[in-house]
């Protein structure tokens, strides 16, 4: 079996920049301005729904890609989606842990099997626990109890199914590390220039998240909407040094 991309020894840059636009020219402009300062860039549903795999390929990204589509369906459908997504050459991709053990297991195994067929490295399949936009009130409304308890349940389910990475809010980093140690990679959105935020309700600053045990930090608007995106990213990186 081939190894996951994240096991390749390389200088670690924890910043993943979210390119939240459906306009290829805007995305290219952002990437050209800070690609050499970012570890990876993230494309999600906004871009992918309009442009698909061909649109991602046309970008010819000069840095690694995190494809954030959060697959959540029956296992066989997710298998097919994983195979298709790997045509982008992504280094990370996402599923929802709430899809269940069988779906998570199918996703992890398919990524490895498809990598063998393609003679390439497998992307890191990340299981999303609970979206960072969910408040405790909203989590309760959809039938969940305490957010931290639910996140730990979903993390345990995903890890038990063979998933090697999780997406969690900054506030769940410490509990996950305490329960599962450092074998699982943690990709953490909800990063702001300082803790607190807009539509993300469970946030921390970059330095706070790294101190808590995050491996990768997903940052969008604090960089892309800054007057000078490159300087904004350099400032975030400097805060970790």
Secondary structure, 3 states (H helix, E strand, C coil): CCCEHHHCCCCCCCEEEECCCCCHHHHHHHHHHHHHHCCEEEEEHHHHHHHHHHHHHHHCCCCEEEEEEEECCCHHHHHHHHHHHHHHCCCEEEEEHHHCHHHHHHHHHHHHHHHHHHCCCECEEEEECCCCCCCHHHHHHCCCCCHHHHHHHHHHHHHHCCCCEEEECHHHHHHHHHHHCCCCEEEECCEECCCCCCCCCCCEEHHHHHHHCCCEEEECHHHHCCCCHHHHHHHHHHHHC
